[in-house]
Amino acid sequence: MFICRTIKELHGVLKENCYHKSISSKIGFVPTMGALHQGHVSLAKKSSDRGNFTVVSIFVNPTQFNNPDDFRKYPITIEQDIAFLQSSKYCHVLFIPTSDEIYPPHDDHFFLEHYELGSLENILEGLYRPNHFQGVCKVLHKLFVLVAPNEVFMGQKDYQQCLVVGQLLKLVFALKNIQMIVCDTFREDSGLAMSSRNQRLNNEEKEKATVFYKAAQYAQQHINKHNFKELQTNIVQMIINSGFEKIDYVEFCDITSLEILNNSGSRVNVVLVIAGFLNSVRLIDNFMIAVKP
Ligand code: AMP
């Protein structure tokens, strides 16, 4: 596994390994913020299994944090991450840029002044984390240009982010033919979605956090017996009872637009999206719920 800390090093490695006439490999890209877990590695595995020369990046992107405290507390475990990726064997290049590489001074003209994300900007994560998705678009715009991937691998764990990246690809990379592959959420046996932020939870809190998964099971079992409002009220209660101090949202949404729904209409599936705070750690998850099994 090559480890590149500068754009120059990255381009050197890509030139040698992908752009060479006799090799001409497809590039698969997995952008991350580090504190890697098996969920991240499952994305690199998918990329590698599809025959890609696989680039993983680690960059804790300051522009996507609306809360400075969250940024400050974001776990950084670079040495562990390198060893973990190396042992997985799915990553060919690990790119660990500094902030100056991604956001050099006087480089503002590179980015769009505003990435037009439609309603995605103002609902759910967009509503509770103002400017978060503008920051996500900025960093991915830069990283996609630098890595020039054929395929990018994103986790369904961040469902709204996947829709935002789809929009970014249309807005900025329409002529580049970059395909986004959305990968299943990797979970602990308990049902808890793996997340870098779980590192800030102790074992008891991790057990409490499984309530999102239990809520989804409850929703699936009762989706045809109760309306969305009743389900939502009961799920909020379940989450509070398990020790969460604050809930940002519990909503049933359209799977393509994330429009918040009062009823399923003629839909076959809806997505249940949840965000809440447990001991000051903000956790999110989402679940496909079959309405007409
Ligand atoms: P992050 O480091 O949290 O920015 O995540 C980097 C990528 O990994 C994003 O595409 C996430 O959606 C994805 N990811 C995070 N957690 C999981 C998980 N439990 N299963 C699958 N993908 C994940």
Residues whose N, C-alpha, C, O or C-beta is under 5 A from the ligand:
A	BS01	AMP	P31 T32 M33 G34 G39 H40 F153 M154 G155 Q156 K157 D158 C183 D184 T185 F186 A193 M194 S195
